[in-house]
Amino acid sequence: YTTEENRMDILPKLDRWIEDIKKGKVVQSKAAQDTLLAQCYTYQADVYQSYESDKIALDLYNQALRLDSSNINTFFNRASLYTNIHNDHTKANKEFSRIIDKKPAFADAYHARGLTYFRRKMYTEAIVDFNKAIELDSTQQVYIVDKTQAFKGILSSENALEQISGLIELYPMDVQAYLYRTSLYRAMQD
C-alpha cells in the first residue's frame, strides 16, 4: 500500500485472506498457516499504526508474535510503537535488545536502541549503539547525525570529559570523539 486510500482498502482484503488461511484454503500445514496469519496481522497492525490506532496495532503485533515469534520485523515495529507512541523507552530498549540477540547484524535495531538510550539521556550507551549501527551500515546518515546529537548531550553533562574519554578508549579511531574532547578542553580553559 502506498496511498492513504490503498492502506484502508487493504484491511478488508486482509480479513478475507485471514479467513481463507484459517479455513485451510491457502496452505494445509499449521506451521505455514501460523506464519501467514502472523504476516497478515503484522500488515494490519502497520496500517492501524499509520492511523494512530495504537491499541489495535499493539494487539495485532502481539497476536502476530504469538503465532510467529521469529518475525524480526514484527518485533521491530512493536518496539517502535512502544518508543514512538507510548514513550516507553525502557520496554522498547528490551525489545530492541531481543531483536539484536536474534539478528546481530541488524543495524536499524542498534540505531533504534541507541535512540531509546538517547531519549533517557544515557548518551554514552547511545553512542555505543550508534557506532555499531554505523559499523554495520555506514550509508545511513541519520546514524551519524544521531551520534552527533548524543555527543552534544554528553557535553551538557557534569562528567562529560570522563564519558568522552571512555568512548575514546572504546573507539580509538573515532575522530568525532577527539573533536568533542578538544572542545571540552577549550571550554575548560575559558
Salt bridges, closest charged atoms under 4 A:
ASP20 OD1 - LYS25 NZ 3.90
ASP34 OD1 - LYS30 NZ 2.91
ASP59 OD1 - LYS55 NZ 3.09
GLU95 OE1 - ARG78 NH2 2.92
GLU95 OE2 - ARG98 NH1 3.41
ASP129 OD2 - ARG113 NE 2.60
GLU135 OE2 - LYS132 NZ 3.16
ASP146 OD2 - HIS111 NE2 2.54
ASP174 OD2 - LYS147 NZ 2.62
